């Protein structure tokens, strides 16, 4: 497979801009580009999809077993001319100080992809070579193919950088030098980066990115990069259980699951949907923003994450959809909701700074409120404390939590189905259930345990 992983020494070096620019330029050349993102992030994959016209797939070595990562990478990249993986944080930064689990380096080792390091060269010359040398020799499982120097001040600055690297590390290629250009920055807001739905990147901006890549980068050499055969198992550990079975999913068909997909509910791992389909589900997309009712003849509902607070008025005014959700839960239809989907099932949002009050479905007898600072961010280990619509008691799965909202105290009579921990430290009970409706702030990756998707489909089939 042709392709590469775009990494950096640290966050803020320009990985996303460089990744989008390369994807845009290669697509404009007529190549099929398979986009991927290391880690649990859902903002960047949305931009990848806009640029390439293909779903961008999360590759996460902590949430998912190495074999699942390898297989899903192969599955989604096999029909492409080139695979482009955007890294996360710094190349070797993972969940611990030294393990590398959850890092871009771990994904490079699992997939065999060569690494292209984006170096913010502002204020550096020969020191850039020392930095690159440290990264090149840090881990023998990671192959550093070359660098892209970003924030280069002038042509002479670029020449200094190239000369310094050629003298110190002649085996490391310089794939290009990108001059400083603030107009290429992607905007941000108080909840983190702007989503692709909020800021869909005008064609002119995408064209400008492609022009920059053609002008500044050696795209021919980048496209020629090839993967090494991966060397499993990845020795720095991670989630090594629950490999993904080869072949088609299990279970008979005939189960229709409604999946909320619109600007308010924009975050779902693409592999979660694929695994549901392989388990026998027919997925029917619907919009809580625009549709007056749920799709007909469904046996289950999946409410993924997103930003319902940005569309609170519209969601609250869609009384037909809210009534349909309440009726589905009252009928014991299996409902699974995550983060933004969970907030949508509460009594609503309280007014706060820059946030209007809104009433939602009221399945869970609490209200949520937005906070000026992030409430939670990080990986979560989940053990099912009891049988639920996603599996039997004792089943383990993994996910990620990221939100700026918090809920009021959940009444004791509402059942808790999750025992949650973070790197071995207990975070208590979560995963709230009313009838057959299970909701949580945690975005579970169904690839962390191959029984989750079949269990949810089976619950819907029994209904």
Beta strands, then each sheet from edge to edge (+ up, - down):
strand 1: 3-8
strand 2: 33-38
strand 3: 57-59
strand 4: 82-86
strand 5: 115-120
strand 6: 144-152
strand 7: 173-179
strand 8: 188-189
strand 9: 192-193
strand 10: 255-260
strand 11: 281-286
strand 12: 300-303
strand 13: 334-338
strand 14: 346-349
strand 15: 358-359
strand 16: 364-370
strand 17: 376-384
strand 18: 396-403
strand 19: 405-407
strand 20: 415-422
strand 21: 425-434
strand 22: 437-440
strand 23: 443-444
sheet 1: 3+ 2+ 4+ 1+ 5+ 6+ 7+
sheet 2: 8+ 9-
sheet 3: 11+ 10+ 12+ 13+ 22+ 21- 20+ 17- 18+ 23-
sheet 4: 15+ 14- 16- 19+
end
